[in-house]
Structure formats: structure tokens, C-alpha cells
Amino acid sequence: MRKLIVIEYVSLDGVIQGPGHAGEDTDGGFAAGGWTQPLMPDHRRYNTESFPNAGAFLLGRKTYEIWKEYWPSVTDEDDLIAHALNTQPKYVASKTLKKADWKGTTIIRDVPTEVPKLKSQPGKPIFVMGSSGLARTLMEHGLVDEYQLWMHPVVLGGGKRLFGDGSPHTTMRLVDSRTSAGGLVILSYEPSGG
């Protein structure tokens, strides 16, 4: 059975909304999109190290649509992030997406039923990047084996949070931590019970 790892970029006050760029996710009037930009060199370094370890990528519809506009056009074989994304299987969780035109992508309509089947296959871990709604669904159904939280030294004051009101009570065990010179702290936790 392979692990499912949820990887989230998180502010110090727990916000995960709109990390990549302005306009990425403006739900609720969120106007602070792009708050991870000062640490993008660290993102590239750590993702270059970790993406080759993924056996598949599971994305929510919004993240999928943002990524499919950029990553398929990156054809440099030395770009390990693009190589992983363009060669490994990708799954997009959506009830509304009509077709997935990024090569190697399968649409998942029923997360609680289909994700356990993916996890039961042999192979390297499944990475879930961003995809806040999908991450919460995976949490609710006990499908997350590891949380990798990339803590950024910024307070946003509001926005979507990974662990919000109503999140299932879960005790975590720290399994790894890394810190960059720029202040990014990557904390890896495994759920250890309720």
C-alpha cells in the first residue's frame, strides 16, 4: 500500500488560500494571493528534491487547471519538477470537469471510493499539492498518511485554512523537519490517532 501525502503551503496563521499568485483563489474576497512569492527559490529547490519520489499526483480541479496551463509546456528533461508532473500519473478530483487534457490524467468523481483503490496499488507515494477542498475531503475520510506543511513567515489575517472549525480531532507525530535560510520551515507529520 502506498502513502498519500498532503503537501500544503501554510502561513503562520494557518492560511493555505491563494499561495501562488494574485487571483488564484479569491473566494470570500481573499486579496492576498501570491504570498509565497518571496520563497519561490526555496520551493523550487525542495520540490526538485521531492517530486522524483512521487508515484502519482492527486489534484483538486482548481489546482489542476492552473497547473495544466503551465507544466505541460516545460519540456526541459533537466527540470525534475516538470519531468515528474509530465510523466507520472495524475488524478484530478472533480464532479464537474468534462475532460482532462493533460496527458496521463484521470478524472476521479468519487474520492472516498476511488482514492483507497489508488492507495492499495504498489508504488511510490501519491502527492496531493494544494487543493484545499480535496485535502479536507481526504482528511474527513481518514485517507491522509502524512501532512507536509510548508510554513511561511507571514501572517495573512484570514482565508481558507487546512485545519478549520470542524476538522477531525487528530494527534500528529513529527517525522521530519527542515528549515531554509529564507525562513521556510517544512514540517512533516503522520496522524497517530484521535
matplotlib code that plots the C-alpha trace (Angstrom):
import matplotlib.pyplot as plt

x = [0.0, 1.4, 1.2, -0.9, 1.0, -0.9, 1.6, 0.3, 1.9, 0.8, 1.0, 1.9, -1.8, -2.8, -4.0, -3.5, -5.6, -4.1, -0.4, 0.9, -0.3, -2.9, -6.3, -5.5, -8.3, -10.4, -13.2, -14.6, -12.9, -9.4, -7.0, -3.6, -2.9, 0.8, 2.0, 4.6, 6.5, 9.5, 10.3, 9.9, 13.6, 13.2, 10.1, 11.9, 14.9, 12.8, 10.3, 13.1, 14.3, 10.9, 8.9, 11.0, 9.9, 6.2, 4.4, 1.4, -0.2, -3.7, -5.1, -8.3, -9.9, -8.7, -5.1, -5.2, -6.5, -3.8, -1.0, -2.1, -1.7, 2.0, 3.7, 3.0, 4.9, 8.0, 9.9, 13.4, 14.4, 16.6, 13.6, 12.8, 9.6, 8.2, 9.6, 7.7, 4.5, 4.5, 5.5, 3.8, 0.1, -2.1, -5.6, -8.0, -10.9, -13.9, -17.6, -17.8, -14.7, -15.7, -12.3, -8.7, -6.5, -3.1, -1.5, -1.6, -4.6, -7.6, -10.7, -11.9, -15.5, -15.9, -12.9, -13.9, -14.3, -11.6, -8.7, -8.4, -8.1, -5.2, -3.6, -3.8, -1.7, 2.0, 4.4, 5.8, 3.6, 0.7, 1.3, -1.6, -0.5, -2.6, -6.2, -7.7, -11.2, -9.8, -7.4, -10.3, -12.3, -9.3, -9.0, -12.6, -12.3, -9.1, -7.1, -4.1, -0.9, 1.3, 0.9, 3.9, 3.3, 5.5, 5.3, 5.9, 6.9, 3.8, 0.5, -2.4, -5.2, -7.8, -8.5, -9.1, -7.3, -6.4, -7.4, -10.5, -13.5, -15.0, -11.7, -11.5, -9.6, -6.2, -3.0, 0.1, 3.6, 6.5, 8.5, 10.8, 11.6, 13.7, 14.4, 15.7, 17.9, 14.9, 12.7, 10.7, 10.0, 8.9, 7.2, 6.2, 3.6, 1.9, -1.5, -1.1, -4.7, -7.6]
y = [0.0, 3.4, 6.6, 9.6, 12.8, 16.1, 19.0, 22.5, 25.9, 27.5, 31.0, 31.3, 31.8, 28.6, 30.1, 27.9, 30.0, 31.5, 30.9, 31.0, 34.3, 37.1, 35.9, 32.2, 31.8, 34.9, 33.1, 35.1, 38.3, 36.9, 39.5, 38.3, 35.8, 35.2, 35.3, 32.6, 34.5, 35.6, 32.0, 30.6, 29.7, 27.5, 25.9, 25.1, 23.6, 21.4, 20.3, 19.4, 17.1, 15.6, 15.4, 12.5, 10.5, 10.8, 7.8, 9.9, 13.3, 13.9, 17.4, 19.3, 20.8, 24.4, 23.3, 21.0, 23.8, 26.2, 23.6, 22.2, 25.7, 25.8, 22.5, 20.6, 23.3, 22.8, 20.1, 20.5, 17.0, 18.5, 20.2, 17.4, 19.0, 19.2, 15.7, 14.2, 16.1, 15.2, 11.6, 10.3, 9.5, 12.5, 12.3, 15.2, 15.1, 16.8, 16.3, 18.9, 18.7, 17.3, 16.1, 16.1, 17.0, 17.0, 13.7, 11.0, 12.4, 10.5, 12.2, 10.9, 11.5, 9.7, 10.5, 8.2, 5.2, 5.7, 7.1, 3.9, 1.9, 4.1, 3.8, 0.0, -0.2, -0.8, 2.1, 5.4, 7.9, 9.9, 13.6, 16.0, 19.5, 22.4, 21.5, 22.7, 21.3, 17.9, 17.9, 18.4, 15.6, 13.3, 14.2, 13.6, 10.1, 9.2, 8.9, 11.1, 9.2, 12.3, 16.0, 18.1, 21.7, 24.3, 27.1, 30.6, 33.5, 35.6, 36.3, 36.9, 37.6, 35.5, 33.0, 29.3, 27.0, 23.4, 22.7, 24.8, 24.6, 21.1, 19.3, 15.8, 15.6, 14.2, 13.7, 14.1, 12.7, 14.8, 12.7, 15.3, 19.0, 21.2, 24.9, 27.2, 30.2, 32.3, 31.2, 28.4, 25.6, 22.2, 20.1, 16.5, 14.9, 11.5, 11.1, 9.0, 8.7, 10.8]
z = [0.0, -0.9, 1.2, 0.4, 1.3, 1.5, 0.8, 1.8, 1.7, 5.0, 6.6, 10.3, 11.0, 9.1, 5.8, 2.7, 0.2, -3.0, -2.3, -5.9, -7.4, -7.2, -8.5, -7.9, -5.4, -4.4, -2.7, 0.2, -1.1, -0.5, -1.9, -0.6, -3.4, -4.1, -0.6, -1.1, -3.9, -1.7, -1.1, -4.6, -4.9, -1.8, -3.3, -6.5, -4.6, -2.2, -4.9, -7.2, -4.5, -3.6, -6.9, -8.3, -5.2, -6.2, -7.9, -8.8, -8.2, -7.0, -7.5, -7.0, -10.1, -9.5, -8.9, -11.9, -14.2, -13.0, -13.4, -16.8, -18.3, -17.4, -16.7, -19.9, -21.8, -19.7, -21.8, -20.3, -19.2, -16.5, -14.8, -12.4, -11.3, -14.8, -15.7, -12.7, -13.4, -17.1, -16.8, -13.6, -13.5, -12.5, -11.0, -10.7, -8.3, -9.8, -10.2, -13.0, -15.2, -18.6, -19.8, -18.6, -21.5, -19.7, -20.8, -18.2, -16.3, -15.0, -13.5, -10.1, -9.4, -6.0, -3.8, -0.8, -3.1, -5.7, -3.6, -1.4, -4.6, -5.8, -2.4, -2.5, -5.6, -5.2, -5.9, -4.6, -2.7, -4.1, -3.6, -3.1, -3.7, -2.5, -3.5, -0.2, -0.7, -1.8, 1.2, 3.6, 1.9, 2.3, 5.9, 6.6, 5.3, 7.0, 3.8, 4.6, 5.7, 6.0, 6.1, 4.8, 5.9, 4.4, 6.9, 5.5, 7.8, 7.0, 8.8, 6.4, 8.9, 7.1, 4.4, 3.9, 6.5, 6.2, 9.8, 10.3, 12.6, 12.3, 11.4, 12.8, 16.1, 15.2, 17.1, 14.9, 15.2, 13.8, 11.4, 9.7, 9.7, 7.5, 7.6, 4.8, 5.2, 4.0, 6.9, 5.2, 7.7, 6.3, 8.9, 8.1, 10.4, 10.4, 12.1, 15.2, 16.4, 17.6]

ax = plt.figure().add_subplot(projection="3d")
ax.plot(x, y, z, "-o")
ax.set_aspect("equal")
plt.show()
